[in-house]
């Protein structure tokens, strides 16, 4: 297919062709933490499941920083690609890699040093605290690999090469799965085993991704060589990347703060909530992928001067997320016992299983809200219009944290469930009103 298909093909075809490998890839990316959860839940203990689950919301914040930074940087790269300015395109890629390499090492050192303090601050139950800290420390050792892989994947997506990250994710996810089982079941390494498996799999993916991107860059001739860092490109990129990091992190930061509330209800409730959020993370993969697709699609078409295609693509995205939300609801509401039993055994867990059921059944009806939020946020991000984009996501975060922290201790942990879709809906409404106002068309970055 034409490498410029996002600006040439019919919008529905361009979005689907780009989205499908990204959705499959994101599903496999979820396998990293999901397989960790399944393996320790089945082969170790409920406390081991709770320990990995206690780390999930915190590690998700760092994953979101990597993904958000990559998406934000790729918006600028996509625009240069759409305009066929390959010299600046290469400069933007190198600048992004340089900056995020430094950032990832800094965050890794910070995380290693303060692992215990962060888990204590999140009210992690004492019974699972040591295992949670062990998992987290090994995780932070591999953080630079995680960042490198996600930034490189975003660069491939900016060039319309979404199949390359897909193939790498399939390989690394399957490899991680095999290592998990071997290290935990056969070598009895427990929580340490799943953490080491993830570290090795992500490291291999990052190195191979770097090699492939260097090879891909040879296909784009430039009038002059691109340096490793450009201050102007960094400034332009930051205007999109920083709010994008905030947007991606909003869900994870909200989950982390909310989990500090859930943790206070004990390790069994935490284990059930962890299982439920694993199912949620799978269900929202198509929604998050469509948001990222809309960013690249919007940026490339703006770079090519095709604003009309942005409107058409946005309408198509509504249909697609509606279909995804309907499928999610059917699967979750119809098969939640089977889904939860991947992580928990009903006869063995009691409170944990009931908590997972309550959360999963409730949230399954509201995935349409996050789908609408993601595609609208994606369009604004792709256009570089970040002011109300940022405000919308901060409102989302504020609602989730406020309702959970204030009302859950009074009315029960179920208040955490109610806060999530309310935050998604508020975020969407603010972003949609911003889209209707049309000011994003006159405030493009670059």
C-alpha positions in Angstrom: 0.0 0.0 0.0 1.1 3.6 -0.6 3.1 4.8 2.3 1.0 8.0 2.3 -2.3 6.2 2.6 -3.5 8.2 5.6 -3.7 11.3 3.2 -4.7 9.4 0.1 -7.1 6.5 0.8 -10.8 7.0 1.8 -11.0 7.9 5.5 -12.7 4.7 6.6 -10.2 2.6 4.8 -7.2 4.6 6.0 -8.3 4.5 9.6 -9.1 0.8 9.6 -5.8 -0.1 7.9 -3.9 1.9 10.4 -5.9 1.0 13.4 -6.1 -2.8 13.0 -2.4 -3.6 13.6 -2.3 -1.0 16.4 -5.3 -2.6 18.2 -3.7 -6.1 17.9 -0.4 -4.7 19.0 -1.9 -2.9 22.0 -3.7 -6.1 23.0 -0.4 -8.0 23.0 1.2 -5.1 25.0 -1.5 -5.7 27.6 -0.3 -9.3 27.8 2.9 -8.2 29.5 1.1 -7.3 32.7 -1.9 -9.5 32.2 0.1 -12.7 31.9 2.1 -11.6 35.0 -1.2 -11.5 36.8 -2.6 -14.8 35.5 0.6 -16.7 36.2 1.1 -15.5 39.8 -2.6 -15.9 40.5 -2.6 -19.5 39.3 0.8 -20.7 40.3 1.7 -18.7 43.4 -1.0 -17.2 45.6 -3.8 -14.7 45.9 -1.4 -12.4 47.8 1.1 -12.6 44.9 -1.8 -11.6 42.6 -2.5 -8.7 44.9 1.2 -7.7 45.0 1.4 -7.5 41.2 -2.0 -5.8 41.1 -0.8 -3.2 43.6 2.0 -2.3 41.3 -0.2 -2.1 38.2 -1.6 1.4 38.6 1.8 2.8 39.4 3.6 1.1 36.5 0.8 2.2 34.3 1.7 5.9 35.0 5.2 5.3 33.7 3.9 3.4 30.7 1.6 6.3 30.0 4.4 8.8 30.1 6.3 6.7 27.5 3.2 6.3 25.3 2.1 9.9 25.7 5.5 11.2 24.9 5.8 9.0 21.9 2.3 10.0 20.6 3.0 13.7 21.2 6.4 13.5 19.4 4.9 11.5 16.5 2.4 14.3 15.8 5.2 16.6 14.7 6.9 13.7 12.8 3.6 12.9 11.1 3.2 16.5 10.0 6.7 16.6 8.5 6.0 13.3 6.8 2.8 14.6 5.3 4.6 17.7 4.0 7.5 15.5 2.7 10.0 17.5 4.7 12.2 14.5 5.4 15.2 16.4 6.9 13.0 17.9 9.7 11.2 14.6 10.1 14.5 12.9 10.8 15.6 15.7 13.2 12.3 15.4 15.1 12.8 11.6 15.5 16.4 11.9 16.7 15.4 14.7 19.1 12.6 12.6 20.6 14.8 9.6 21.1 17.6 11.7 22.7 15.2 13.5 25.1 13.2 10.4 26.2 16.4 8.3 26.7 17.6 10.8 29.3 14.1 11.1 30.8 13.7 7.3 31.1 17.0 6.9 32.9 16.2 9.7 35.3 12.8 8.1 36.1 14.3 4.7 36.5 16.7 5.9 39.1 14.0 7.8 40.9 11.7 4.8 40.8 14.3 2.4 42.1 15.2 4.6 45.1 11.6 5.4 46.1 9.8 2.1 45.3 9.1 1.4 48.9 7.9 4.9 49.7 5.5 4.9 46.7 3.9 1.6 47.7 3.5 2.7 51.3 1.9 5.9 50.1 -0.5 3.9 48.0 -1.7 2.1 51.2 -0.5 -1.3 49.9 -1.6 -4.0 52.4 1.3 -5.1 54.6 0.8 -8.8 53.6 1.8 -8.0 50.0 4.2 -5.1 50.4 7.5 -6.9 50.1 6.6 -8.7 46.9 5.2 -5.5 45.5 8.4 -3.7 46.1 10.5 -6.5 44.6 8.4 -6.5 41.5 8.6 -2.7 41.2 12.4 -2.5 41.6 13.0 -5.0 38.7 10.4 -3.1 36.7 12.3 0.1 37.0 15.5 -1.5 35.9 13.8 -2.1 32.5 12.2 1.3 32.3 14.6 2.7 29.7 13.8 -0.3 27.4 10.1 0.3 27.9 10.6 4.0 26.9 12.8 3.2 23.9 10.4 0.7 22.5 7.3 2.9 22.9 9.0 6.0 21.3 10.3 3.9 18.4 6.8 2.4 17.9 5.3 5.8 17.8 7.8 6.9 15.2 6.9 3.9 13.1 3.2 4.8 13.5 3.9 8.4 12.4 5.3 7.0 9.2 2.3 4.8 8.7 4.3 1.6 9.5 2.0 0.3 12.2 2.6 -3.4 11.3 6.3 -3.2 12.4 5.4 -2.5 16.1 2.7 -5.2 15.8 5.1 -7.9 14.8 7.6 -7.0 17.5 4.9 -7.0 20.2 3.6 -10.4 19.1 7.1 -11.8 19.4 8.0 -10.1 22.7 4.6 -10.9 24.3 4.7 -14.6 23.4 8.4 -14.7 24.6 7.4 -13.0 27.9 4.5 -15.5 28.3 6.8 -18.5 27.9 9.4 -17.0 30.3 6.7 -16.2 32.9 5.5 -19.8 33.0 9.1 -21.3 33.0 10.4 -19.0 35.7 7.4 -19.1 38.0 6.0 -22.7 37.6 9.3 -24.6 36.8 11.9 -22.5 38.7 9.5 -21.3 41.5 10.7 -17.7 41.3 7.3 -16.2 42.2 6.8 -12.5 41.7 10.5 -12.0 40.9 10.1 -14.4 38.0 7.4 -12.5 36.2 9.3 -9.2 36.7 12.5 -10.7 35.2 10.6 -12.2 32.3 9.1 -8.8 31.4 12.6 -7.1 31.7 14.2 -9.5 29.2 11.3 -9.4 26.7 11.1 -5.6 26.7 14.9 -5.3 26.3 15.0 -7.5 23.2 12.0 -5.6 21.7 13.7 -2.2 22.2 17.0 -3.3 20.6 15.4 -4.8 17.6 13.1 -1.8 17.2 16.1 0.6 17.1 17.8 -1.5 14.5 14.7 -1.5 12.2 14.1 2.2 12.5 17.7 3.0 11.5 17.1 0.8 8.5 13.8 2.4 7.7 15.3 5.9 7.8 17.5 5.1 4.8 14.3 5.1 2.6 13.8 8.9 3.1 16.4 11.1 1.4 17.1 14.4 3.1 18.9 17.5 1.7 21.1 17.7 4.8 22.0 15.4 7.7 19.8 15.6 10.8 21.5 16.3 14.2 20.7 14.4 17.3 19.1 17.3 19.1 17.5 20.5 17.8 16.2 23.0 20.3 13.5 24.4 18.0 12.2 20.9 17.3 12.3 20.1 21.0 10.3 23.3 21.8 7.7 22.5 19.1 7.4 18.9 20.2 7.1 19.8 23.9 3.9 21.8 23.1 2.2 18.7 22.0 4.1 16.0 23.9 3.7 17.4 27.4 -0.1 17.7 27.3 -0.2 14.3 25.5 1.7 12.8 28.4 -0.7 14.4 30.8 -3.7 13.0 28.8 -2.3 9.5 28.6 -1.3 9.7 32.3 -4.7 11.0 33.4 -6.2 7.6 33.3 -3.3 6.0 35.0 -2.8 8.7 37.6 -6.5 8.6 38.4 -6.2 4.8 38.7 -3.2 5.1 41.0 -4.9 7.6 43.3 -8.1 5.6 43.2 -6.2 2.4 44.0 -4.9 4.0 47.2 -8.6 4.1 48.2 -9.2 0.6 47.1 -6.1 -0.7 48.9 -7.5 0.5 52.2 -10.3 -2.0 51.9 -7.8 -4.9 52.2 -5.9 -7.4 50.0 -9.0 -9.4 48.9 -10.8 -6.3 47.5 -7.6 -5.2 45.9 -7.2 -8.6 44.2 -10.7 -8.5 42.8 -10.3 -4.9 41.7 -7.0 -5.8 40.0 -8.7 -8.6 38.1 -11.5 -6.3 37.0 -9.1 -3.6 35.8 -7.2 -6.2 33.8 -10.4 -6.9 31.9 -11.0 -3.2 31.5 -7.5 -2.6 30.1 -8.3 -5.1 27.4 -11.7 -3.6 26.6 -10.4 -0.1 26.1 -7.6 -1.1 23.8 -9.6 -0.3 20.6 -10.7 3.0 22.1 -7.1 4.1 22.9 -5.9 2.9 19.6 -8.5 4.9 17.8 -7.5 8.0 19.7 -3.8 7.5 18.6 -4.9 6.8 15.1 -6.9 10.1 15.0 -3.8 11.9 16.1 -1.6 10.6 13.3 -4.4 10.9 10.7 -5.2 14.5 11.7 -1.6 15.5 11.8 -0.7 14.0 8.4 -3.8 15.5 6.7 -3.1 18.9 8.2 0.5 18.7 7.0 -0.9 17.8 3.5 -3.4 20.7 3.6 -6.5 18.3 3.7 -8.6 19.7 6.5 -11.7 18.2 4.8 -10.4 14.7 5.4 -10.1 15.4 9.1 -13.8 16.1 9.4 -14.7 12.9 7.4 -12.3 10.8 9.5 -13.8 12.0 12.7 -17.3 11.0 11.7 -16.0 7.5 10.7 -14.3 7.2 14.1 -17.6 7.7 15.8 -19.0 4.6 14.0 -16.0 2.5 14.8 -15.9 3.3 18.5 -19.6 2.6 18.7 -19.1 -0.8 17.2 -16.2 -1.5 19.6 -18.2 -0.4 22.6 -21.1 -2.7 21.6 -18.8 -5.7 21.2 -17.2 -4.9 24.6 -20.6 -4.8 26.3 -21.8 -8.0 24.8 -18.6 -9.9 25.7 -18.2 -8.5 29.2 -21.9 -8.8 30.3 -22.2 -12.2 28.7 -18.9 -13.8 29.7 -17.6 -12.1 32.8 -17.4 -15.3 34.9 -15.1 -16.8 32.3 -13.0 -13.6 32.0 -12.6 -13.3 35.8 -11.7 -16.9 36.2 -8.6 -16.3 34.2 -7.3 -14.5 37.3 -9.4 -15.8 40.2 -11.1 -19.0 41.2 -14.6 -18.3 42.6 -14.4 -21.2 45.1 -11.1 -19.9 46.5 -11.4 -16.2 46.7 -14.9 -15.1 47.9 -14.6 -11.3 48.5 -12.1 -10.9 45.7 -14.3 -12.7 43.1 -17.4 -10.8 44.1 -15.5 -7.5 43.9 -14.3 -8.4 40.4 -17.8 -9.2 39.3 -19.3 -6.0 40.7 -16.7 -3.8 39.0 -16.6 -5.7 35.7 -20.4 -5.9 35.2 -20.9 -2.2 36.0 -18.1 -0.7 33.9 -19.0 -2.8 30.9 -21.9 -0.6 29.9 -19.8 2.6 29.8 -16.9 1.9 27.4 -18.6 4.1 24.8 -17.7 7.2 26.9 -14.0 6.5 26.8 -14.2 5.8 23.1 -15.8 9.2 22.4 -13.3 10.9 24.7 -10.3 9.2 23.0 -11.2 10.1 19.3 -12.0 13.7 20.2 -8.9 14.1 22.2 -6.9 12.5 19.4 -8.2 15.0 16.9 -7.3 18.0 19.1 -3.9 16.5 19.8 -3.2 15.9 16.1 -4.1 19.5 15.4 -1.8 20.6 18.1 -4.6 22.4 20.0 -3.7 21.5 23.6 -5.3 24.1 25.9 -8.8 22.7 26.3 -7.5 19.2 25.6 -5.5 19.5 28.8 -8.3 21.1 30.8 -10.7 18.3 29.8 -8.3 15.6 31.0 -7.6 17.4 34.2 -11.4 17.6 34.9 -11.6 13.9 34.2 -8.8 13.2 36.7 -10.3 15.6 39.3 -13.7 14.0 39.2 -12.4 10.5 39.6 -10.1 11.3 42.5 -12.6 13.5 44.3 -15.6 11.2 44.1 -13.4 8.2 45.1 -11.5 9.7 48.0 -14.5 11.6 49.4 -17.4 9.2 49.0 -15.8 5.7 48.9 -14.8 5.7 52.7 -18.4 6.7 53.5 -20.6 4.7 51.0 -18.2 1.8 50.1 -15.8 0.9 47.4 -18.5 1.0 44.7 -18.2 4.7 44.6 -14.9 4.1 42.8 -16.9 2.4 40.0 -19.3 5.3 39.6 -16.5 7.9 39.4 -14.8 6.4 36.4 -17.6 6.8 33.7 -18.6 10.2 35.0 -15.0 11.4 34.5 -14.9 9.9 31.0 -18.1 11.6 30.0 -17.1 15.0 31.4 -13.8 14.8 29.5 -15.6 14.0 26.2 -18.2 16.8 26.5 -15.5 19.5 27.1 -13.4 18.2 24.2 -16.4 17.9 21.9 -17.5 21.5 22.6 -13.9 22.6 21.8 -14.1 20.7 18.5 -17.5 22.3 17.6 -16.1 25.8 18.3 -13.5 25.2 15.6 -10.7 27.3 17.2 -8.4 24.3 16.9 -8.2 24.9 13.1 -6.6 28.3 13.7 -4.2 27.3 16.4 -2.0 24.7 14.8 1.5 24.1 16.1 4.4 24.4 13.8 
